[in-house]
Amino acid sequence: MLITLATVILLGVAAQAAPLPDVPAKDMVTMVDLGAKSCIPCKMMMPVMDAVEKDYAGKAAVLFIDVWENPDQSKKYGLRSIPTQIFYDRQGKEVFRHEGFFDKKSISDILDKLLAQ
């Protein structure tokens, strides 16, 4: 079998690229955090996101997209800075957007309000 440089590059990209989640999740309240695993404020969000994901498991979709690994997503979501958190209601309508670090209580307040609707 002949392996070309193009094949190696394609295989490497395919192996590194994680599948992107469906945003918003179908028929669920959804929060997506758009950032990068390497940016400082984004790193500060990681334990918050882990806690929120555990607290809302089965009730709301809590998702993360690394926009440095998936640069086309920045334009798709109209990002001006990272991290950016976007909240969607059950019908898939964007209802709130926040830029920068976001604390757990503030996130929970928004998710609880959307879940109560």
HUDAGI-V8717 format. One record per pair of residues at least 24 apart in sequence whose ideal C-beta (glycine too) atoms are under 10 Angstrom apart, sorted by the first residue. I is the first residue (numbers start at 1). J is the second residue. D is the distance in whole Angstrom. If there is no record, write none. Layout:
i->{I,I}
j->{J,J}
d->{D,D}
//
This chain:
i->{16,17,17,18,18,18,18,20,20,20,20,20,20,20,20,21,21,21,21,21,22,22,23,23,23,23,23,23,23,23,23,23,24,24,24,24,24,24,24,24,24,24,24,25,25,25,25,25,25,25,26,26,26,27,27,27,27,28,28,28,28,28,28,28,28,28,28,28,29,29,29,29,29,29,29,29,29,29,29,29,29,29,29,29,29,29,29,30,30,30,30,30,30,30,30,30,30,30,30,30,31,31,31,31,31,31,31,31,31,31,31,31,31,31,31,31,31,32,32,32,32,32,32,32,32,32,32,32,32,32,33,33,33,33,33,33,33,33,33,33,33,33,33,34,34,34,34,34,34,34,34,34,34,34,34,34,34,34,34,34,34,34,35,35,35,35,35,35,35,35,35,35,35,35,36,36,36,36,36,36,36,36,36,37,37,37,37,38,38,38,39,39,39,39,39,39,40,41,41,41,41,41,41,41,42,42,42,42,42,42,42,43,43,44,44,44,44,44,45,45,45,45,45,45,45,45,45,46,47,48,48,48,48,48,48,48,48,48,49,49,49,49,49,50,51,51,51,52,52,52,52,52,52,55,55,55,55,56,56,56,56,56,59,59,59,60,60,60,60,60,60,60,60,61,62,62,85,87,87,87,88,89,89,89,89,90,90,90,91}
j->{69,69,70,65,66,69,70,63,65,66,69,70,72,73,76,61,62,63,64,65,61,63,61,63,65,73,76,77,86,88,92,94,61,63,86,87,88,89,90,91,92,93,94,60,61,62,63,88,90,92,61,90,92,61,90,91,92,56,58,59,60,61,88,89,90,92,114,115,56,59,60,61,62,87,88,89,90,91,95,110,111,112,113,114,115,116,117,60,61,62,63,86,87,88,89,90,92,94,111,114,56,60,61,62,63,64,85,86,87,88,96,98,102,107,110,111,114,61,62,63,64,65,73,77,84,85,86,87,88,94,62,63,64,65,66,82,83,84,85,86,98,102,107,63,64,65,66,67,70,73,74,76,77,79,81,82,83,84,85,86,97,99,64,65,66,67,68,79,81,82,83,84,85,101,64,65,66,67,68,69,70,82,83,64,66,68,69,66,68,69,66,67,68,81,82,83,101,81,82,83,99,100,101,102,66,67,68,82,83,84,101,83,101,83,100,101,102,103,82,83,85,100,101,102,103,104,107,83,104,83,85,101,102,103,104,105,106,107,83,85,102,104,107,104,104,107,108,85,102,104,107,108,111,104,107,108,111,107,108,111,112,115,111,112,115,87,88,90,110,111,112,114,115,88,107,111,110,111,113,114,114,113,114,115,117,114,115,117,117}
d->{8,7,8,9,8,7,9,9,6,10,10,6,10,7,10,8,10,5,8,7,9,9,8,6,7,9,9,8,8,7,9,10,7,9,9,9,4,8,9,9,5,8,8,8,4,9,7,8,9,9,9,9,8,10,6,8,8,10,10,8,6,5,8,10,6,9,10,10,8,7,4,7,10,8,7,6,6,10,9,9,6,10,9,4,6,10,8,7,4,8,7,8,7,4,8,9,8,10,10,9,8,7,7,5,7,10,6,7,5,8,9,10,10,7,8,6,9,8,8,4,7,6,10,8,9,7,5,8,8,10,8,7,5,8,10,9,6,8,5,8,10,8,9,9,8,5,8,5,9,7,8,9,6,6,10,6,7,5,8,7,10,10,7,8,7,7,8,9,10,4,4,7,9,10,10,9,5,6,4,8,10,6,8,9,6,8,8,9,7,10,10,9,8,10,6,7,9,9,7,6,10,6,5,10,8,9,9,6,5,10,9,9,10,9,10,5,10,10,9,5,8,9,6,7,10,10,10,10,9,10,10,8,7,7,5,10,10,7,9,9,9,9,9,10,6,9,9,10,10,6,5,7,7,8,9,7,9,9,8,6,9,8,8,10,6,9,10,9,10,5,9,7,6,9,9,8,9,7,9,6,8,10,6,10,7,8,9,8,10}
//
